Amino acid sequence: MAGDAGKATDAVKREEGAGGKLEIILAFAFGSVFSLVLLALAFFVRDPTDLAVFVTRVVMALAAAGIGAVLPGLLHVEIKSIPGVAVRGSGALALGALVYLVNPPALVQHSKQVRSALFDVQFALARGNTDWAAGKLQEISRLLPNCPDVTYLQGIVSRQRGQLDIAKHYFDAVSSAAATAEPCFVAVAPAEIAYQRALLADLQGDAARASTEIEMVLRTATPGTTLYGDALYERGRLRLLLAMQAMARDEPAWSRDAAQIESDFRAFLDGSWPGIDHKHWAKYHLACLHAHLAGSDLASPRAEQARQWAAAFFLISPA
């Protein structure tokens, strides 16, 4: 009788063990299948409704619990972030609760709001509304204190305000972070940083350093872009400025750069640059170039070219 009882007990244990294994296998299969389904939905459904987000979170939490049932180790979670509710769990239940309570849609929404605010700042800077942009950047920097995107825009704000030393500090910080820090939203290209440093150096009266920075922009920027067009214009303008400074020092050799200066401005005028509306200033600078080359000889071909470029400038120059 004792032997029969032992055999019966062993059979029950084997059945319970087999049933437990089957439950784990089914839980893991459920979790894996629904994880793959939700992964596919994430790629194909770009703007889910609130109900879809809620259902997805519930199913994902259950799927995570199913997968967690076969993972080794012990996970214990105690959550008190919900007012009046304390959530405690261990193992697969803890993993499911953790997945459900973490709210990626809220994080994504926060990211979209900050990205939208940064675009608003750029628009405000383009319209010259520097004070509003500065205030908005202060708000964003409290949320993202180490974001290179924010630091870069703070440098532009400081430059437009005439705070040149502060602007240099910001641009130096962005240059240092570019090699190590991850961008918050869109990585600031080295060419964009170099362009801002060139404008800053020009305001500080260092045309030579500004010209060096512009050369770096032209080496790294994509041809045909607005940045490339702006850099091409600035190189011609800076070369003209340096040439006029050389002329003031009675260095006649400055005229050897005239061909390069004219080439830059002509390339700028011939190009199609999105968003650029200051081509008339290139014609003004070409008029200045030829006027200086003509000197006092008002009947020379240079003087005639100067008059033609000046006429073109006044013809299209905005009122």
Contacts in CASP RR format, 6 or more apart in sequence:
PFRMAT RR
TARGET T0000
AUTHOR 0000-0000-0000
METHOD contacts of the structure
MODEL  1
MAGDAGKATDAVKREEGAGGKLEIILAFAFGSVFSLVLLALAFFVRDPTD
LAVFVTRVVMALAAAGIGAVLPGLLHVEIKSIPGVAVRGSGALALGALVY
LVNPPALVQHSKQVRSALFDVQFALARGNTDWAAGKLQEISRLLPNCPDV
TYLQGIVSRQRGQLDIAKHYFDAVSSAAATAEPCFVAVAPAEIAYQRALL
ADLQGDAARASTEIEMVLRTATPGTTLYGDALYERGRLRLLLAMQAMARD
EPAWSRDAAQIESDFRAFLDGSWPGIDHKHWAKYHLACLHAHLAGSDLAS
PRAEQARQWAAAFFLISPA
24 69 0 8 1.000
24 70 0 8 1.000
27 65 0 8 1.000
27 66 0 8 1.000
27 69 0 8 1.000
27 70 0 8 1.000
27 92 0 8 1.000
28 66 0 8 1.000
28 67 0 8 1.000
28 68 0 8 1.000
28 69 0 8 1.000
28 70 0 8 1.000
30 62 0 8 1.000
30 63 0 8 1.000
30 66 0 8 1.000
31 62 0 8 1.000
31 63 0 8 1.000
31 64 0 8 1.000
31 65 0 8 1.000
31 66 0 8 1.000
31 67 0 8 1.000
32 63 0 8 1.000
32 67 0 8 1.000
34 59 0 8 1.000
34 60 0 8 1.000
34 62 0 8 1.000
34 63 0 8 1.000
35 60 0 8 1.000
35 63 0 8 1.000
35 64 0 8 1.000
35 67 0 8 1.000
38 56 0 8 1.000
38 59 0 8 1.000
38 60 0 8 1.000
38 63 0 8 1.000
41 56 0 8 1.000
45 52 0 8 1.000
48 56 0 8 1.000
53 105 0 8 1.000
57 99 0 8 1.000
57 100 0 8 1.000
57 103 0 8 1.000
58 100 0 8 1.000
60 99 0 8 1.000
60 100 0 8 1.000
61 96 0 8 1.000
61 97 0 8 1.000
61 99 0 8 1.000
61 100 0 8 1.000
62 96 0 8 1.000
64 95 0 8 1.000
64 96 0 8 1.000
64 98 0 8 1.000
64 99 0 8 1.000
65 92 0 8 1.000
65 93 0 8 1.000
65 95 0 8 1.000
65 96 0 8 1.000
65 99 0 8 1.000
66 92 0 8 1.000
67 95 0 8 1.000
68 91 0 8 1.000
68 92 0 8 1.000
68 95 0 8 1.000
69 92 0 8 1.000
71 95 0 8 1.000
73 91 0 8 1.000
74 90 0 8 1.000
74 91 0 8 1.000
75 90 0 8 1.000
75 91 0 8 1.000
75 94 0 8 1.000
75 95 0 8 1.000
75 98 0 8 1.000
76 88 0 8 1.000
76 89 0 8 1.000
76 90 0 8 1.000
76 91 0 8 1.000
76 94 0 8 1.000
77 87 0 8 1.000
77 88 0 8 1.000
77 89 0 8 1.000
77 90 0 8 1.000
77 94 0 8 1.000
77 95 0 8 1.000
77 97 0 8 1.000
77 98 0 8 1.000
78 86 0 8 1.000
78 87 0 8 1.000
78 88 0 8 1.000
78 89 0 8 1.000
79 86 0 8 1.000
79 87 0 8 1.000
79 88 0 8 1.000
79 97 0 8 1.000
79 98 0 8 1.000
79 101 0 8 1.000
80 86 0 8 1.000
80 87 0 8 1.000
81 101 0 8 1.000
87 97 0 8 1.000
87 101 0 8 1.000
89 97 0 8 1.000
111 185 0 8 1.000
114 140 0 8 1.000
114 143 0 8 1.000
114 144 0 8 1.000
114 184 0 8 1.000
114 185 0 8 1.000
115 185 0 8 1.000
117 136 0 8 1.000
117 139 0 8 1.000
117 140 0 8 1.000
118 140 0 8 1.000
118 149 0 8 1.000
118 150 0 8 1.000
118 153 0 8 1.000
118 185 0 8 1.000
120 136 0 8 1.000
121 133 0 8 1.000
121 136 0 8 1.000
121 137 0 8 1.000
121 140 0 8 1.000
121 153 0 8 1.000
122 153 0 8 1.000
124 130 0 8 1.000
124 132 0 8 1.000
124 133 0 8 1.000
124 136 0 8 1.000
125 133 0 8 1.000
125 153 0 8 1.000
125 156 0 8 1.000
125 157 0 8 1.000
125 160 0 8 1.000
128 160 0 8 1.000
130 157 0 8 1.000
130 160 0 8 1.000
130 161 0 8 1.000
133 153 0 8 1.000
133 157 0 8 1.000
134 154 0 8 1.000
134 157 0 8 1.000
134 161 0 8 1.000
137 150 0 8 1.000
137 153 0 8 1.000
137 154 0 8 1.000
137 157 0 8 1.000
140 147 0 8 1.000
140 150 0 8 1.000
141 147 0 8 1.000
141 150 0 8 1.000
141 154 0 8 1.000
144 150 0 8 1.000
144 184 0 8 1.000
146 177 0 8 1.000
146 181 0 8 1.000
147 184 0 8 1.000
147 185 0 8 1.000
148 174 0 8 1.000
148 177 0 8 1.000
148 178 0 8 1.000
148 181 0 8 1.000
148 183 0 8 1.000
148 184 0 8 1.000
148 187 0 8 1.000
148 188 0 8 1.000
149 183 0 8 1.000
149 184 0 8 1.000
149 185 0 8 1.000
149 186 0 8 1.000
149 188 0 8 1.000
150 184 0 8 1.000
151 170 0 8 1.000
151 173 0 8 1.000
151 174 0 8 1.000
151 177 0 8 1.000
152 170 0 8 1.000
152 171 0 8 1.000
152 174 0 8 1.000
152 188 0 8 1.000
152 192 0 8 1.000
152 193 0 8 1.000
152 196 0 8 1.000
154 170 0 8 1.000
155 166 0 8 1.000
155 167 0 8 1.000
155 170 0 8 1.000
155 171 0 8 1.000
155 174 0 8 1.000
155 196 0 8 1.000
156 167 0 8 1.000
156 196 0 8 1.000
158 164 0 8 1.000
158 166 0 8 1.000
158 167 0 8 1.000
158 170 0 8 1.000
159 167 0 8 1.000
159 196 0 8 1.000
159 199 0 8 1.000
159 200 0 8 1.000
159 203 0 8 1.000
162 203 0 8 1.000
164 200 0 8 1.000
164 203 0 8 1.000
164 204 0 8 1.000
167 196 0 8 1.000
167 200 0 8 1.000
168 197 0 8 1.000
168 200 0 8 1.000
171 193 0 8 1.000
171 196 0 8 1.000
171 197 0 8 1.000
171 200 0 8 1.000
174 188 0 8 1.000
174 193 0 8 1.000
175 190 0 8 1.000
175 193 0 8 1.000
175 197 0 8 1.000
178 187 0 8 1.000
178 188 0 8 1.000
178 190 0 8 1.000
178 193 0 8 1.000
189 220 0 8 1.000
189 221 0 8 1.000
190 216 0 8 1.000
190 220 0 8 1.000
191 216 0 8 1.000
191 217 0 8 1.000
191 220 0 8 1.000
191 221 0 8 1.000
191 227 0 8 1.000
191 231 0 8 1.000
192 227 0 8 1.000
194 213 0 8 1.000
194 214 0 8 1.000
194 216 0 8 1.000
194 217 0 8 1.000
194 220 0 8 1.000
195 213 0 8 1.000
195 214 0 8 1.000
195 217 0 8 1.000
195 221 0 8 1.000
195 227 0 8 1.000
195 230 0 8 1.000
195 231 0 8 1.000
195 234 0 8 1.000
197 213 0 8 1.000
198 210 0 8 1.000
198 211 0 8 1.000
198 213 0 8 1.000
198 214 0 8 1.000
198 217 0 8 1.000
198 231 0 8 1.000
198 234 0 8 1.000
198 238 0 8 1.000
199 210 0 8 1.000
199 234 0 8 1.000
200 210 0 8 1.000
201 207 0 8 1.000
201 209 0 8 1.000
201 210 0 8 1.000
201 213 0 8 1.000
202 210 0 8 1.000
202 234 0 8 1.000
202 238 0 8 1.000
207 238 0 8 1.000
207 241 0 8 1.000
207 242 0 8 1.000
207 245 0 8 1.000
208 242 0 8 1.000
210 234 0 8 1.000
210 238 0 8 1.000
211 235 0 8 1.000
211 238 0 8 1.000
211 239 0 8 1.000
211 242 0 8 1.000
214 231 0 8 1.000
214 234 0 8 1.000
214 235 0 8 1.000
214 238 0 8 1.000
215 235 0 8 1.000
217 227 0 8 1.000
217 228 0 8 1.000
217 231 0 8 1.000
218 228 0 8 1.000
218 231 0 8 1.000
218 232 0 8 1.000
218 235 0 8 1.000
221 227 0 8 1.000
221 228 0 8 1.000
221 231 0 8 1.000
222 228 0 8 1.000
224 271 0 8 1.000
224 272 0 8 1.000
224 273 0 8 1.000
225 273 0 8 1.000
225 274 0 8 1.000
226 273 0 8 1.000
226 274 0 8 1.000
226 275 0 8 1.000
226 276 0 8 1.000
228 273 0 8 1.000
229 268 0 8 1.000
229 271 0 8 1.000
229 273 0 8 1.000
229 276 0 8 1.000
230 273 0 8 1.000
230 276 0 8 1.000
232 264 0 8 1.000
232 267 0 8 1.000
232 268 0 8 1.000
233 264 0 8 1.000
233 265 0 8 1.000
233 268 0 8 1.000
233 276 0 8 1.000
233 278 0 8 1.000
233 281 0 8 1.000
233 282 0 8 1.000
235 264 0 8 1.000
236 260 0 8 1.000
236 261 0 8 1.000
236 264 0 8 1.000
236 265 0 8 1.000
236 268 0 8 1.000
236 285 0 8 1.000
237 285 0 8 1.000
239 257 0 8 1.000
239 260 0 8 1.000
239 261 0 8 1.000
239 264 0 8 1.000
240 261 0 8 1.000
240 285 0 8 1.000
240 288 0 8 1.000
240 289 0 8 1.000
242 254 0 8 1.000
242 257 0 8 1.000
243 254 0 8 1.000
243 255 0 8 1.000
243 257 0 8 1.000
243 258 0 8 1.000
243 261 0 8 1.000
243 292 0 8 1.000
244 254 0 8 1.000
244 292 0 8 1.000
246 253 0 8 1.000
246 254 0 8 1.000
247 254 0 8 1.000
247 292 0 8 1.000
255 293 0 8 1.000
258 289 0 8 1.000
258 293 0 8 1.000
261 285 0 8 1.000
261 289 0 8 1.000
262 286 0 8 1.000
262 289 0 8 1.000
265 282 0 8 1.000
265 283 0 8 1.000
265 285 0 8 1.000
265 286 0 8 1.000
265 289 0 8 1.000
266 286 0 8 1.000
268 279 0 8 1.000
268 282 0 8 1.000
269 279 0 8 1.000
269 282 0 8 1.000
269 283 0 8 1.000
279 316 0 8 1.000
280 312 0 8 1.000
280 313 0 8 1.000
280 316 0 8 1.000
280 317 0 8 1.000
280 318 0 8 1.000
281 313 0 8 1.000
283 309 0 8 1.000
283 310 0 8 1.000
283 312 0 8 1.000
283 313 0 8 1.000
283 316 0 8 1.000
284 309 0 8 1.000
284 310 0 8 1.000
284 313 0 8 1.000
284 317 0 8 1.000
286 305 0 8 1.000
286 309 0 8 1.000
287 306 0 8 1.000
287 307 0 8 1.000
287 309 0 8 1.000
287 310 0 8 1.000
287 313 0 8 1.000
288 306 0 8 1.000
289 306 0 8 1.000
290 302 0 8 1.000
290 303 0 8 1.000
290 305 0 8 1.000
290 306 0 8 1.000
290 309 0 8 1.000
291 302 0 8 1.000
291 303 0 8 1.000
291 306 0 8 1.000
291 310 0 8 1.000
293 302 0 8 1.000
294 300 0 8 1.000
294 302 0 8 1.000
294 303 0 8 1.000
294 306 0 8 1.000
295 302 0 8 1.000
295 303 0 8 1.000
297 303 0 8 1.000
END
